[in-house]
Amino acid sequence: MLITRTISKTRAVIAQARAQGERIGFVPTMGYLHEGHLQLIDIAKQHSDFVVVSIFVNPTQFGPHEDFASYPRDFERDRKLCEARGADLIFAPEVSEMYPERSLITFHIEKLADRLCGARRPGHFNGVVLVVSKLFNIIQPDVAVFGQKDAQQLIIIKRLVQDLNFPVKIISAPTVRESDGLAMSSRNVYLNPEQRAQSTVLYRALQRAKALIESGERDAQRIISEMEKLIATASEARIDYIEIVSVRDLQPIARLDGQVLIALAVYFGKARLIDNIVLEVAGDQVREIPALP
Ligand code: AMP
């Protein structure tokens, strides 16, 4: 496995792989890898011959009071995990390599960033689409894999690729969970033992929503109220949002119909955890969609 720190070296290594007829797969990450990330590598390997993992804590997607400085980092551990999982290249640039100057060109995202994390983290998705666009231009992958755990990000990236004609196929991967249901996240290390024990309430709230919908409930506000009640039983939890939106445009819906995203963000101490499920509701039929096509 190779490691590159510069854009020019990365381009040279990938050009060589491509010259040998290899298809390039790409898994962008912020590092501090866990099994969720590693399953993205597995999926990338199924769709390509040469898998590039980027490890870059991207400053432009963090707000001024967010955890950019304290975000967990451990390159040596990440290197071993990527190597064991069969990645071919880690691209791990310094901030100065990616942003020698502040970017004067930025994005404006309509609709898709209005709600959910986009509403609570102003500018976050502009930073995400900026860095992902730069990475796509540096790596020029044939396929790129993103996790459904960050459903709003996944939907925005798919639209980025469509609107700007990036020649890359986006593949989504189901959320990987701990055995008690907590979605794996690099930020889970922020949790103390009490918060970690209580954090299972997020997945339980999503499962409660699903059960209500399966038993016929279609009123979004009633479902959200039930989820709020359940999460309120966790003394350390502070709800940032619970929303039910349509997958198509990420706008809120009053009554459930079609593909719906049930998403939440909840603070436990300084850890802001997100999770979601996607359901397809058609008449009285309800089906979970683990990875958006
Ligand atoms: P991050 O390092 O948090 O920026 O995440 C990098 C990629 O890994 C994104 O596409 C995430 O959606 C994905 N990811 C993070 N956590 C999980 C998880 N628990 N299951 C599946 N994918 C994940």
Residues whose N, C-alpha, C, O or C-beta is under 5 A from the ligand:
A	BS01	AMP	P28 T29 M30 G31 G36 H37 V145 F146 G147 Q148 K149 D150 A173 P174 T175 V176 A183 M184 S185
